[in-house]
Amino acid sequence: MNINTLIFRNLKKNLKNYYLYVFALIFSVALYFAFVTLQYDPSMDATKGTIKGGAAVKAASVLLVAIVSIFLLYANTLFIKRRSKEIGLFQLIGMTKNKIFRILSVENFILYFGSLILGILIGFSFSKLIIMILFNITGINAIATLHFSSKALIQTVIVFCAIYLLIMLMNLVFIKRQSILSLFRVRSSTETRVKKMSKFEIMIGIFGIILIASGYYVSSKLFGGDFTTMPQLYGAMLFILGSVILGTYLFYKGSVSFIFNVIRKKKGGYLNINEVLSLSSIMFRMKSNALLLTIITTVSALAIGLLSLSYIGYYSAEKTAENSVPADFSLINKQDFNDFKDALLNNGIEFKKVEIEVIRVLVNLEDIADSEFSELNGSQDAMPTAVISEKSVEGIDVKKGETVFTGYSDLLQKLMPLHDSGMTELKGKTKNIKLKYLGMQDEYPISGWFTGFGSPAVIVDDHVFQQLKKDLDPEIQRESSLHIGVNIDKEKDVQKANDLFHELNLVERWGNASQYDMKAEQKQSMGLTMFIVGFLGLTFLITSGCILYFKQMDESEDEKPNYTILRKLGFTQSDLLRGIQAKQLFSFGIPLLIGLLHSYFAVQSGWFLFGAEVWTPMIIVMVLYTVLYSIFGVLSVLYYKKVIKASL
């Protein structure tokens, strides 16, 4: 057999065993090339002035390189260890280490650069689709074209050539350092097996669970008023980050073994075949892979959390815009309204007008705000607040000595929570009026320009409103005291009305606002973030899923003799497969579950910073991630099925 035949046979064997690695490599190259093509695509000029598309894509491509590099280097480490016996046999028949390295280099070259070429072709084919997805998400009106960039090609080739050289360097160092004897032992020494847990390991396991739980608890209190200064807030964030990451590592290092050991002791050591193949194996495998699983879990939680938050912002774009601009168009003076009205009538656009008079007074919140409010508000218990009459808001009826607040943002409710009832005082220039506070309403009747975009508006009886109007403090009044809302009757006329709003330059005057524009701006900014985080998250999901799959492949080969013994003892293929399914449920399910929990508490602690809706976008992201992640667990079961079938 000559060298060329040997290389060809090895390639055929490796391609059969590592098809998922080849797929992940092709996918990574395709995605990176498509991203870099975005960076140099002329159609991305449409994003200038609204979202920094080119800069954001460039930053994402750097992160993409980091993810792909780590994956390829780690996968290569697993593969070279799997081929250790083969390398040892080559040395036994007289091959030098340099010759073996050349054989492996040629094999890797063909496999790697074949995947690189195919990935570039696929990336080019899908680059137009990716641009179309980006434009559709961000709402940009531009035509996506299929554009081949020589700069993107050169950049992709340079990056993946550098990764290839690193892989070859790792292989060279591995081959040079190993003796023939160590090459035959390397696979058997990769996993640590422990028969009995020590007291120290039990303590580590319990401590890991305590750390994670304490991190979750502090995150739930992060913006609840418990931390009132910036040093306290930063300290709490660092504690959450440190306790959760360290707790995750200790969880894999000791908690999993501790929990499964408790289950095993409760059964008195009598385990059925399913428990032998799942619990006993997982107890010790996860411990030796603690660092890897910690990284996968942490980055998974980061990907899910960031994607959930960006989707919350995108999903809440309409709600956020409606809260800030309650009508289709908001204006603050009659002249602007008259100009806009004439333009609408001239173009046959029907509309309805809403006019609300707004004044500002100092509102004393001492009795209805938490004690931390004083510190957050500069040691002042009263703040300038917009006040409107009950007659201006439908469905609101307050008596002369009563008041309700409305339109308080989720963010400020977290930072400065108000009680459900109490007494408050409205301070005019010379007189103060005490009123009974009846609680908070959800409506946003006036433009955010009057309230400061998030602060509540105070609704009072019309008689009280007239009293306050006669006793205004001119120093705290806005330049306008009139909110004029314009609602377009027909949905199809909104965009045309928005064009007229811009033609009259009304949008350039401070205080005027278009709900249509605000929705578009929110979707553009959060849409680009969601697009980038989504693709980076998808890349990490596929690479991390492949790594766990490769680990299961490795473990299945190690455990093949055990399957042979069990089959000879009379256990059927179905018996063993049920145990393997339970094992995969733990192997893939535990990192996924912990990652989902981490992301859940992270999102819950700060979702209100991004939008007004939380549950629907968060659940959609988590379900989608779980479904895609589960595919690798199913593939692992199918691979184990082949190994079990071949064990006899």
C-alpha positions as CSV (number, residue, x, y, z in Angstrom):
1,M,0.0,0.0,0.0
2,N,1.5,3.4,-1.0
3,I,1.1,6.7,0.9
4,N,-1.5,8.0,-1.5
5,T,-3.7,5.0,-1.0
6,L,-3.3,5.3,2.7
7,I,-4.3,9.0,2.6
8,F,-7.3,8.3,0.5
9,R,-8.6,5.5,2.8
10,N,-8.1,7.7,5.9
11,L,-10.0,10.5,4.2
12,K,-12.9,8.2,3.4
13,K,-13.0,6.9,6.9
14,N,-12.7,10.3,8.5
15,L,-15.4,11.8,6.3
16,K,-17.7,9.0,7.4
17,N,-17.0,9.6,11.1
18,Y,-16.7,13.4,11.1
19,Y,-19.4,14.4,8.6
20,L,-20.9,16.7,11.3
21,Y,-17.5,18.4,11.7
22,V,-17.3,19.0,8.0
23,F,-20.8,20.4,8.1
24,A,-20.0,22.7,10.9
25,L,-16.8,23.9,9.1
26,I,-18.7,24.5,5.9
27,F,-21.4,26.4,7.8
28,S,-18.9,28.5,9.7
29,V,-17.1,29.5,6.5
30,A,-20.3,30.2,4.7
31,L,-21.6,32.4,7.5
32,Y,-18.3,34.3,7.9
33,F,-18.0,34.9,4.2
34,A,-21.6,36.1,4.1
35,F,-21.0,38.4,7.0
36,V,-17.9,39.9,5.5
37,T,-19.7,40.3,2.2
38,L,-22.3,42.3,4.1
39,Q,-19.5,44.6,5.4
40,Y,-18.3,45.4,1.8
41,D,-21.7,45.3,0.1
42,P,-22.7,48.6,-1.5
43,S,-26.4,48.1,-0.6
44,M,-25.4,48.4,3.1
45,D,-25.0,52.2,2.4
46,A,-28.8,52.3,2.9
47,T,-28.1,51.8,6.6
48,K,-25.9,55.0,7.0
49,G,-27.5,57.7,9.1
50,T,-29.8,55.2,10.8
51,I,-27.9,52.2,12.0
52,K,-24.1,51.7,11.8
53,G,-24.5,48.5,9.7
54,G,-20.9,48.2,8.5
55,A,-19.3,48.7,11.9
56,A,-21.7,46.3,13.6
57,V,-21.2,43.6,11.1
58,K,-17.4,44.1,11.3
59,A,-17.5,43.6,15.1
60,A,-19.7,40.6,14.7
61,S,-17.3,39.0,12.2
62,V,-14.5,39.3,14.8
63,L,-16.6,37.5,17.4
64,L,-17.5,34.9,14.7
65,V,-13.8,34.2,14.1
66,A,-13.2,33.7,17.8
67,I,-16.1,31.2,18.1
68,V,-15.1,29.3,15.0
69,S,-11.4,29.2,16.0
70,I,-12.1,27.8,19.5
71,F,-14.5,25.2,18.0
72,L,-12.1,24.0,15.3
73,L,-9.1,23.9,17.6
74,Y,-11.0,21.9,20.2
75,A,-12.5,19.6,17.7
76,N,-9.1,18.9,16.3
77,T,-7.8,18.0,19.8
78,L,-10.6,15.4,20.1
79,F,-9.9,14.0,16.6
80,I,-6.1,13.7,17.1
81,K,-6.6,11.9,20.3
82,R,-9.1,9.5,18.7
83,R,-6.4,8.7,16.1
84,S,-3.6,8.2,18.7
85,K,-3.6,4.3,18.2
86,E,-3.4,4.8,14.4
87,I,-0.5,7.1,14.8
88,G,1.2,4.6,17.2
89,L,0.7,1.8,14.6
90,F,2.3,4.0,11.9
91,Q,5.4,4.4,14.2
92,L,5.5,0.6,14.9
93,I,5.8,-0.2,11.2
94,G,8.7,2.2,10.9
95,M,7.3,5.6,9.9
96,T,9.0,8.6,11.3
97,K,7.1,11.3,13.2
98,N,7.7,13.8,10.4
99,K,6.3,11.4,7.8
100,I,3.2,10.8,9.9
101,F,2.8,14.6,10.3
102,R,2.9,15.0,6.5
103,I,0.2,12.4,6.0
104,L,-2.0,14.0,8.6
105,S,-1.3,17.4,7.1
106,V,-2.3,16.3,3.6
107,E,-5.5,14.7,4.9
108,N,-6.4,17.8,6.8
109,F,-5.5,20.0,3.9
110,I,-7.9,18.2,1.5
111,L,-10.7,18.0,4.1
112,Y,-10.2,21.6,5.4
113,F,-9.8,23.5,2.2
114,G,-12.4,21.4,0.4
115,S,-14.8,22.5,3.1
116,L,-13.5,26.1,2.8
117,I,-14.1,26.3,-1.0
118,L,-17.6,24.8,-0.6
119,G,-18.4,27.1,2.3
120,I,-17.4,30.2,0.3
121,L,-19.6,29.1,-2.6
122,I,-22.6,28.5,-0.3
123,G,-21.9,31.8,1.6
124,F,-21.9,33.7,-1.7
125,S,-25.1,32.0,-2.8
126,F,-26.9,32.9,0.4
127,S,-25.4,36.4,0.9
128,K,-28.3,38.0,-1.0
129,L,-30.8,36.2,1.2
130,I,-29.0,37.3,4.4
131,I,-29.1,40.9,3.2
132,M,-32.8,40.6,2.4
133,I,-33.4,39.2,5.9
134,L,-31.5,42.1,7.4
135,F,-33.4,44.7,5.4
136,N,-36.7,43.0,6.2
137,I,-36.0,42.9,10.0
138,T,-34.7,46.5,10.1
139,G,-37.4,47.8,7.8
140,I,-35.0,49.4,5.4
141,N,-36.3,50.1,1.9
142,A,-33.4,49.0,-0.3
143,I,-32.9,46.5,-3.1
144,A,-30.6,43.6,-2.1
145,T,-28.3,42.4,-4.9
146,L,-26.1,39.4,-5.3
147,H,-22.6,40.9,-5.0
148,F,-19.3,39.1,-5.0
149,S,-16.6,40.8,-3.0
150,S,-12.9,40.0,-3.7
151,K,-12.1,41.8,-0.4
152,A,-14.4,39.4,1.5
153,L,-12.9,36.4,-0.3
154,I,-9.3,37.5,0.6
155,Q,-10.3,38.2,4.2
156,T,-12.0,34.8,4.6
157,V,-9.1,32.9,3.1
158,I,-6.6,34.7,5.3
159,V,-8.6,34.0,8.5
160,F,-9.2,30.3,7.8
161,C,-5.6,29.8,6.6
162,A,-4.4,31.2,9.9
163,I,-6.7,28.8,11.8
164,Y,-5.4,25.9,9.6
165,L,-1.8,26.7,10.6
166,L,-2.8,26.7,14.2
167,I,-4.4,23.3,13.8
168,M,-1.2,22.0,12.1
169,L,1.0,23.4,14.9
170,M,-1.2,21.6,17.5
171,N,-0.9,18.3,15.6
172,L,2.9,18.7,15.2
173,V,3.3,19.4,19.0
174,F,1.1,16.4,19.9
175,I,2.9,13.9,17.6
176,K,6.4,15.1,18.7
177,R,5.6,14.9,22.4
178,Q,4.0,11.4,22.4
179,S,5.9,8.2,22.7
180,I,4.5,5.0,21.1
181,L,3.4,3.7,24.5
182,S,1.7,6.9,25.4
183,L,-0.2,7.0,22.1
184,F,-1.8,3.7,22.9
185,R,-2.8,5.0,26.4
186,V,-3.9,8.5,25.5
187,R,-7.6,7.7,24.9
188,S,-7.9,5.6,28.0
189,S,-6.5,8.4,30.1
190,T,-8.7,11.2,28.8
191,E,-11.5,10.5,31.3
192,T,-11.2,10.3,35.1
193,R,-13.2,7.6,36.8
194,V,-13.9,7.8,40.5
195,K,-15.5,5.0,42.5
196,K,-16.4,6.9,45.6
197,M,-17.1,10.6,46.3
198,S,-15.0,12.3,49.0
199,K,-16.4,14.7,51.6
200,F,-14.6,17.5,49.9
201,E,-16.3,16.8,46.6
202,I,-19.7,16.7,48.4
203,M,-19.0,20.1,49.9
204,I,-18.0,21.4,46.4
205,G,-21.3,20.1,45.0
206,I,-23.4,21.8,47.7
207,F,-21.4,25.0,47.5
208,G,-21.9,25.2,43.7
209,I,-25.7,25.0,44.1
210,I,-25.6,27.7,46.8
211,L,-23.5,30.0,44.6
212,I,-25.9,29.7,41.7
213,A,-29.0,30.2,43.9
214,S,-27.4,33.3,45.6
215,G,-26.6,34.7,42.1
216,Y,-30.2,34.2,41.0
217,Y,-31.5,35.8,44.2
218,V,-29.3,38.9,43.9
219,S,-30.3,39.3,40.2
220,S,-33.9,39.3,41.2
221,K,-33.2,42.2,43.5
222,L,-30.9,44.1,41.1
223,F,-33.3,46.9,40.1
224,G,-35.8,46.4,42.9
225,G,-34.6,49.3,45.0
226,D,-32.2,47.3,47.2
227,F,-29.1,48.8,45.5
228,T,-29.4,52.6,45.5
229,T,-25.9,53.8,44.5
230,M,-23.8,53.0,41.5
231,P,-21.0,51.3,43.5
232,Q,-23.6,49.0,45.1
233,L,-25.1,48.3,41.6
234,Y,-21.7,47.5,40.1
235,G,-20.8,45.3,43.1
236,A,-24.0,43.4,42.8
237,M,-23.5,42.8,39.0
238,L,-19.9,41.5,39.7
239,F,-21.2,39.2,42.4
240,I,-23.9,37.8,40.1
241,L,-21.4,37.2,37.3
242,G,-18.8,35.6,39.6
243,S,-21.1,33.5,41.7
244,V,-23.1,32.1,38.7
245,I,-19.9,31.2,36.6
246,L,-18.0,29.7,39.5
247,G,-21.2,28.0,40.8
248,T,-21.7,26.5,37.3
249,Y,-18.2,25.1,37.3
250,L,-18.6,23.6,40.8
251,F,-22.0,22.3,39.8
252,Y,-20.5,20.2,37.0
253,K,-17.4,19.4,39.1
254,G,-19.3,18.1,42.2
255,S,-23.1,18.9,42.3
256,V,-24.1,16.5,39.4
257,S,-22.1,13.7,41.0
258,F,-23.5,14.5,44.4
259,I,-27.1,14.5,43.3
260,F,-26.8,11.3,41.3
261,N,-24.9,9.7,44.1
262,V,-27.8,10.5,46.5
263,I,-30.2,8.9,44.0
264,R,-28.0,5.8,43.7
265,K,-27.7,5.5,47.6
266,K,-31.5,5.7,47.9
267,K,-31.7,2.7,45.6
268,G,-29.3,0.8,47.8
269,G,-26.9,0.3,44.9
270,Y,-29.5,-1.8,42.9
271,L,-29.7,0.0,39.6
272,N,-31.5,-1.2,36.5
273,I,-29.8,-1.2,33.1
274,N,-31.1,2.3,32.2
275,E,-29.6,3.8,35.4
276,V,-26.3,2.0,34.9
277,L,-25.9,3.4,31.4
278,S,-27.1,6.9,32.3
279,L,-26.5,7.9,36.0
280,S,-23.3,6.0,36.6
281,S,-21.7,7.3,33.3
282,I,-22.9,10.9,33.7
283,M,-21.6,11.1,37.3
284,F,-18.0,10.9,36.3
285,R,-18.0,12.1,32.7
286,M,-19.4,15.6,33.6
287,K,-16.8,16.0,36.3
288,S,-13.9,15.6,33.9
289,N,-15.6,17.9,31.4
290,A,-16.5,20.6,34.0
291,L,-14.5,23.4,32.4
292,L,-15.8,22.7,28.9
293,L,-19.4,22.4,30.0
294,T,-19.1,25.6,32.1
295,I,-17.9,27.5,28.9
296,I,-20.7,26.0,26.8
297,T,-23.4,26.8,29.4
298,T,-22.2,30.3,30.1
299,V,-21.9,31.3,26.4
300,S,-25.3,29.6,25.7
301,A,-26.9,31.6,28.5
302,L,-25.2,34.8,27.1
303,A,-26.5,34.0,23.6
304,I,-30.1,33.2,24.7
305,G,-30.1,36.2,27.1
306,L,-28.8,38.7,24.5
307,L,-31.1,37.4,21.8
308,S,-34.1,37.5,24.2
309,L,-33.3,41.1,25.2
310,S,-32.8,42.3,21.6
311,Y,-36.0,40.5,20.5
312,I,-37.8,42.1,23.5
313,G,-36.7,45.5,22.1
314,Y,-37.8,44.6,18.6
315,Y,-41.0,42.9,19.7
316,S,-41.9,45.9,21.9
317,A,-41.1,48.5,19.2
318,E,-44.8,49.3,18.5
319,K,-45.8,49.3,22.2
320,T,-42.8,51.6,23.1
321,A,-43.7,54.0,20.3
322,E,-47.4,54.1,21.3
323,N,-46.4,54.8,24.9
324,S,-44.1,57.7,23.8
325,V,-46.4,59.0,21.0
326,P,-50.0,58.0,21.9
327,A,-51.5,59.3,18.6
328,D,-50.2,58.7,15.1
329,F,-48.7,62.2,15.2
330,S,-48.1,64.5,18.2
331,L,-47.7,68.2,17.9
332,I,-47.3,71.0,20.5
333,N,-48.5,74.1,18.8
334,K,-51.6,75.1,16.8
335,Q,-49.7,76.6,13.9
336,D,-47.9,73.3,13.2
337,F,-51.2,71.5,13.5
338,N,-52.9,73.9,11.0
339,D,-50.2,73.4,8.5
340,F,-50.4,69.6,8.9
341,K,-54.2,69.7,8.8
342,D,-54.2,71.6,5.5
343,A,-51.8,69.1,3.9
344,L,-53.9,66.2,5.0
345,L,-57.1,67.7,3.7
346,N,-55.5,68.6,0.4
347,N,-54.5,65.0,-0.1
348,G,-57.8,63.5,1.0
349,I,-56.6,62.0,4.2
350,E,-59.2,61.7,6.9
351,F,-58.1,62.1,10.6
352,K,-59.3,62.8,14.1
353,K,-57.9,65.4,16.5
354,V,-57.2,65.0,20.2
355,E,-56.3,68.1,22.2
356,I,-55.2,68.0,25.8
357,E,-54.0,70.9,27.9
358,V,-51.0,70.1,30.0
359,I,-49.4,72.0,32.9
360,R,-46.5,71.2,35.2
361,V,-46.4,71.4,39.0
362,L,-44.2,70.0,41.7
363,V,-45.6,66.8,43.1
364,N,-44.6,65.6,46.5
365,L,-44.0,61.8,46.4
366,E,-42.7,61.4,50.0
367,D,-45.7,59.4,51.2
368,I,-46.2,57.2,48.1
369,A,-42.6,56.5,47.1
370,D,-40.2,54.0,48.7
371,S,-37.6,55.4,51.0
372,E,-34.9,55.0,48.4
373,F,-36.6,57.5,46.1
374,S,-35.0,60.5,47.8
375,E,-31.5,59.3,47.1
376,L,-32.3,58.4,43.5
377,N,-34.0,61.8,42.9
378,G,-31.2,63.9,44.3
379,S,-32.5,64.1,47.9
380,Q,-35.7,65.8,46.8
381,D,-39.1,64.3,47.5
382,A,-40.9,66.5,44.9
383,M,-40.4,66.6,41.2
384,P,-41.8,68.6,38.3
385,T,-44.6,66.5,36.8
386,A,-47.2,66.9,34.0
387,V,-50.8,67.4,35.2
388,I,-53.9,67.0,33.1
389,S,-57.7,67.2,33.7
390,E,-59.9,64.1,34.0
391,K,-62.0,65.6,31.2
392,S,-59.1,65.0,28.8
393,V,-59.0,61.2,29.4
394,E,-61.9,58.9,28.6
395,G,-62.8,56.4,31.3
396,I,-61.2,58.3,34.2
397,D,-63.3,59.8,36.9
398,V,-61.6,61.3,40.0
399,K,-63.2,63.4,42.8
400,K,-62.1,66.8,43.9
401,G,-59.8,65.4,46.6
402,E,-58.4,62.5,44.6
403,T,-55.8,61.8,42.0
404,V,-54.5,58.9,39.9
405,F,-51.2,58.6,38.0
406,T,-50.9,57.2,34.5
407,G,-48.2,56.3,32.0
408,Y,-45.4,55.3,34.3
409,S,-42.7,53.3,32.4
410,D,-41.6,49.8,33.4
411,L,-38.0,51.1,33.9
412,L,-38.9,53.8,36.3
413,Q,-41.4,51.6,38.1
414,K,-38.4,49.3,38.8
415,L,-36.0,52.1,39.8
416,M,-38.5,54.3,41.7
417,P,-41.5,52.1,42.6
418,L,-44.6,53.9,43.9
419,H,-47.2,52.5,46.4
420,D,-50.7,51.6,45.5
421,S,-52.3,54.3,47.7
422,G,-51.4,57.1,50.0
423,M,-51.4,60.9,50.1
424,T,-49.6,63.3,47.8
425,E,-49.3,67.1,47.5
426,L,-49.3,69.2,44.4
427,K,-47.3,72.5,44.8
428,G,-48.3,75.6,42.9
429,K,-46.4,78.9,43.0
430,T,-48.2,80.0,46.2
431,K,-50.6,77.3,47.2
432,N,-50.4,73.5,47.9
433,I,-53.2,71.0,47.3
434,K,-53.2,67.7,49.2
435,L,-54.9,64.8,47.3
436,K,-55.6,61.2,48.0
437,Y,-53.5,59.0,45.6
438,L,-55.6,56.1,44.2
439,G,-52.9,54.2,42.3
440,M,-51.5,53.9,38.8
441,Q,-53.2,53.6,35.4
442,D,-51.7,52.0,32.3
443,E,-52.8,54.6,29.7
444,Y,-50.4,57.0,28.0
445,P,-52.7,60.0,27.1
446,I,-50.0,62.6,26.3
447,S,-46.7,62.7,24.4
448,G,-43.6,61.7,26.2
449,W,-42.2,65.2,25.5
450,F,-44.4,66.5,28.3
451,T,-43.6,63.7,30.8
452,G,-40.0,63.2,30.2
453,F,-40.5,59.9,28.4
454,G,-41.4,57.6,31.2
455,S,-42.4,59.7,34.2
456,P,-46.1,59.5,35.1
457,A,-48.7,62.1,34.3
458,V,-51.0,63.2,37.1
459,I,-54.8,63.2,36.5
460,V,-56.9,65.4,38.7
461,D,-60.4,66.7,38.9
462,D,-61.1,69.5,36.5
463,H,-61.8,72.0,39.3
464,V,-58.4,71.2,40.9
465,F,-56.8,71.5,37.4
466,Q,-58.2,75.0,37.0
467,Q,-56.9,76.0,40.5
468,L,-53.4,74.8,39.6
469,K,-53.6,76.5,36.2
470,K,-54.1,79.9,37.9
471,D,-51.2,79.3,40.3
472,L,-48.4,78.1,37.9
473,D,-44.7,78.4,38.6
474,P,-43.3,79.7,35.3
475,E,-39.8,78.3,36.0
476,I,-40.9,74.7,35.6
477,Q,-43.3,75.1,32.6
478,R,-42.6,73.7,29.1
479,E,-42.5,76.1,26.2
480,S,-45.9,74.7,25.2
481,S,-48.9,73.6,27.3
482,L,-50.9,71.9,24.5
483,H,-50.7,68.3,23.3
484,I,-52.4,67.9,19.9
485,G,-52.8,64.3,18.7
486,V,-53.6,63.4,15.1
487,N,-55.0,59.9,14.4
488,I,-55.3,58.9,10.8
489,D,-58.6,57.1,10.1
490,K,-57.3,54.6,7.5
491,E,-54.2,52.5,8.1
492,K,-53.2,52.7,4.4
493,D,-52.9,56.5,4.6
494,V,-50.5,56.5,7.6
495,Q,-47.3,56.3,5.5
496,K,-48.5,59.0,3.1
497,A,-49.3,61.2,6.1
498,N,-45.9,60.6,7.5
499,D,-44.3,61.7,4.2
500,L,-46.3,64.9,4.4
501,F,-45.2,65.3,8.1
502,H,-41.6,65.2,6.8
503,E,-42.2,67.4,3.8
504,L,-43.4,70.2,6.1
505,N,-40.3,69.7,8.3
506,L,-42.6,69.3,11.3
507,V,-40.5,66.4,12.6
508,E,-37.5,68.7,13.0
509,R,-39.2,70.9,15.5
510,W,-38.5,69.7,19.1
511,G,-41.7,68.4,20.7
512,N,-43.4,67.1,17.5
513,A,-43.2,63.4,16.9
514,S,-44.3,60.7,14.5
515,Q,-45.3,57.3,15.9
516,Y,-44.5,55.8,12.6
517,D,-40.9,57.1,12.7
518,M,-40.4,56.0,16.3
519,K,-41.5,52.4,15.4
520,A,-39.1,52.4,12.4
521,E,-36.1,53.7,14.4
522,Q,-36.7,51.2,17.2
523,K,-37.0,48.3,14.8
524,Q,-33.9,49.4,12.9
525,S,-31.7,49.6,16.0
526,M,-33.0,46.5,17.7
527,G,-33.4,44.6,14.5
528,L,-29.7,44.9,13.6
529,T,-28.8,43.8,17.1
530,M,-31.2,40.9,16.9
531,F,-29.9,39.9,13.5
532,I,-26.2,39.8,14.6
533,V,-26.8,38.2,17.9
534,G,-29.1,35.6,16.3
535,F,-26.5,34.6,13.7
536,L,-23.7,34.5,16.3
537,G,-25.9,32.5,18.6
538,L,-26.8,30.1,15.8
539,T,-23.1,29.7,15.1
540,F,-22.3,29.0,18.7
541,L,-25.3,26.6,19.0
542,I,-24.1,24.5,16.1
543,T,-20.4,24.5,17.2
544,S,-21.1,23.7,20.8
545,G,-23.7,21.1,19.8
546,C,-21.0,19.5,17.6
547,I,-18.5,19.5,20.4
548,L,-20.9,17.7,22.7
549,Y,-21.7,15.3,19.9
550,F,-18.0,14.6,19.3
551,K,-17.6,13.9,23.0
552,Q,-20.5,11.4,22.9
553,M,-18.8,9.7,19.9
554,D,-15.6,9.4,21.8
555,E,-17.4,8.0,24.9
556,S,-19.4,5.5,22.8
557,E,-16.1,4.1,21.4
558,D,-14.7,3.8,25.0
559,E,-17.8,2.1,26.2
560,K,-18.2,-0.3,23.3
561,P,-16.6,-3.3,25.2
562,N,-19.2,-2.7,28.0
563,Y,-22.0,-3.0,25.4
564,T,-20.5,-6.2,24.2
565,I,-20.6,-7.7,27.7
566,L,-24.1,-6.5,28.3
567,R,-25.3,-8.0,25.0
568,K,-23.7,-11.3,25.9
569,L,-25.5,-11.3,29.3
570,G,-28.8,-11.2,27.4
571,F,-29.7,-7.5,27.3
572,T,-31.3,-6.5,23.9
573,Q,-30.4,-3.6,21.7
574,S,-33.6,-1.9,22.8
575,D,-32.7,-2.3,26.5
576,L,-29.4,-0.6,26.0
577,L,-30.8,2.1,23.7
578,R,-33.3,3.2,26.4
579,G,-30.4,3.7,28.8
580,I,-28.5,5.6,26.2
581,Q,-31.5,7.9,25.5
582,A,-31.7,8.7,29.2
583,K,-27.9,9.4,29.2
584,Q,-28.3,11.8,26.2
585,L,-31.2,13.5,28.0
586,F,-28.8,14.3,30.8
587,S,-25.7,15.0,28.7
588,F,-27.4,17.6,26.5
589,G,-30.3,18.5,28.8
590,I,-28.3,19.5,31.9
591,P,-26.2,22.2,30.1
592,L,-29.3,23.3,28.2
593,L,-31.4,23.6,31.3
594,I,-28.7,25.5,33.3
595,G,-28.1,27.8,30.3
596,L,-31.9,28.5,30.1
597,L,-32.1,29.2,33.8
598,H,-29.1,31.6,33.7
599,S,-30.6,33.5,30.8
600,Y,-34.1,33.6,32.4
601,F,-32.8,35.3,35.5
602,A,-30.6,37.6,33.5
603,V,-33.5,38.7,31.3
604,Q,-35.9,39.0,34.3
605,S,-33.4,41.3,36.1
606,G,-33.2,43.9,33.3
607,W,-35.8,43.3,30.5
608,F,-37.5,46.6,31.2
609,L,-34.5,48.5,29.9
610,F,-35.2,47.2,26.4
611,G,-39.0,47.2,25.9
612,A,-42.5,46.7,27.3
613,E,-43.1,43.0,26.5
614,V,-41.1,40.2,28.1
615,W,-42.8,36.8,28.1
616,T,-43.7,36.2,24.5
617,P,-40.3,37.1,23.0
618,M,-38.3,35.3,25.7
619,I,-40.4,32.1,25.4
620,I,-40.1,32.1,21.6
621,V,-36.3,32.4,21.8
622,M,-35.9,29.7,24.4
623,V,-38.2,27.2,22.6
624,L,-36.4,27.8,19.3
625,Y,-33.0,27.4,20.9
626,T,-34.1,24.2,22.7
627,V,-35.5,22.6,19.5
628,L,-32.3,23.3,17.6
629,Y,-30.1,22.1,20.4
630,S,-32.1,18.9,20.8
631,I,-31.2,17.9,17.2
632,F,-27.6,17.1,18.4
633,G,-29.0,14.9,21.2
634,V,-31.0,12.9,18.6
635,L,-27.9,12.6,16.4
636,S,-26.0,11.2,19.3
637,V,-28.6,8.6,20.1
638,L,-28.5,7.5,16.4
639,Y,-24.7,7.2,16.6
640,Y,-24.9,5.2,19.8
641,K,-27.5,2.9,18.1
642,K,-24.9,2.1,15.4
643,V,-22.2,1.4,18.0
644,I,-24.5,-0.9,20.1
645,K,-25.5,-2.7,16.9
646,A,-21.8,-3.3,16.0
647,S,-20.9,-4.4,19.6
648,L,-21.8,-8.0,18.8
